[in-house]
């Protein structure tokens, strides 16, 4: 049994481990933690020891749980003259985007898509170039999705380089 005075240290260790996950140090989400067992030694027990034990237990648990790296996905709406629709859709696809709907209104194409945020850097310049400055877009956060397995090493390497 863990004495009550050490429970706050255990909680701090858990929180620290969650904030600094095992994949590139990115935070861990959607995790529930239950403390099911602990032991105490009158001489060797301390707040630091319990905090560190919690951190090590969490890191071991994360690795056994086969964690996945998530990335933010943005909902993008692009309004463009219909003559540029193909180029804009092609660009969205090259950015790992998925097009969900295309509406047509008064010679304009309204393209609804979801695109990983990491792929949208430089997007304003790209659509300006593709449409001769006649397209506009808006974006808002949609959800998080797993990073494709083939891209995970590059993301983690980039994080390490910082």
N, C-alpha and C positions, 0 to 999 in steps of 0.2 A: 504494500500500500504506500502511495506517495503522500507524505505529510502535506497538509493544506498550504503551508507557507511556501512550498515549491511549485504549486500549480501555476501561479502567475509567470514564473520563469519558463515552465513548459510551454505555456501559451505564447510567450514571446519567441521562443525557439520555433514553434510551429509557424507563427506569422512571418518570421524572418525567412524561413525555408520557402514559404509560399511566395513571398515577394521576389526571391532570387532562385527561380526554378532551375532544373537540371539541363534544360535545353537553352544554351546561350545566356543563361541568367534571366530569361524572360519570366515574368510572373506566371504562376499557376492559377488556372480558373476552374470552376466547377469541381471542387474537391470538398469532401466532408471528412473531418477528422474526429475519431473517437479514441480516447485514451482507455485502453483495456487492461493494461498491466504496468506496473512499475515497482521497483524495489528501492529500499532506503538503507543506507549504512551510516551509523551515527558519526563516524570519523570522516569518511570520504565524501559525504553528500554536501552539496552547496548549490546555490542558485545557478551559478555558472555551469556546474556539472549537469544539472537537469536541463538547462537551456540547450547546451551542446548535445546532450543525448536526444533531445527532441529534434534538433536540426538533422543529426545523422540518421535518425529513424525516418524522418520525412524524406530525405534525399534517397535513402535505400528504397523506400516505398514508391517514390516517383519512378525510379528506374525500373522496378519490377512491374509497374503499371503500364509500361509501354507508352510514354507520353507522346503527344503529337503537337506540332507547332501550328498555331493558328495565325491567320492574317486577316486584317480588316477588309471587308468587301463593301464597295460603295455602289449605291444606286445612282445611275447616271441617266440624265435625260438630255438628249442632243436634238436641237431644232436646226434643220439645215434645208436649203433648197433641194428639191428632189434630185436634181442633176448631180449632187455630191453624195447622195445616200450610199452608193456602192463603196466609194472611197472611205467614208466615215465608218461604215460597218466593217470594212476590211481592217481599218486601223484598230477598231475596238477588239476585233478577233485576235489580231497580232498581240494585243495587250492582255491576252488571256480572258477577255470579256465574253460574256454570254448575252446575246440579244434576246430579249423576252417578247418584245412587241414593237411593231412599226406602224404608226398612224400616218395617214395622209390628210392634210388640211390646206386647202388653197395654195397648192404648189409647194408646200413644205412637207418634209418628212420629219416626224417626231419619233425618235429612236429611244426606246427604253431598254437599258442594259444594266448588268451588274459586272463590275470590274474590280480586281484587287487594287487597293490603294497604292501599293508599291509600283504598279504599272502606270499610274496616272501622272507621274512627274513629267513635265514637258507637254502635257496633253493640250493645254491652251494654245501653245505655239503650233503644235501639229495640226489641230483642226483649223486654225487660222490659215495655215499654209495649204491644206487640202481643199478648203472651200473659198479661197481667195478672200478671207475675212468675213464671209457671209453666214457662218454657223455660230451658234451659241450653245452653251451647255450649263447644266447645274448638276450638282452632286450632293448626296447626303449619305451618312453612314447607314448601312443595311444590316450587316451581321458579320460574324467571324466564320471562317471556313478553314479546313486544313490546308497547309501549304503543300503543293504537290511534292511527292517524295524526291523527285529528281532535282528540286530546287532547294531542299532543306540544307544540304552541305554548304551551298553558296551563302545562304542567309546566315548560318552559324559562323562561317568564316568571316563574313562582313562584320558581324557583331563583335567577334574576337579582335578584329583589326582596330576597332574603336577603342 
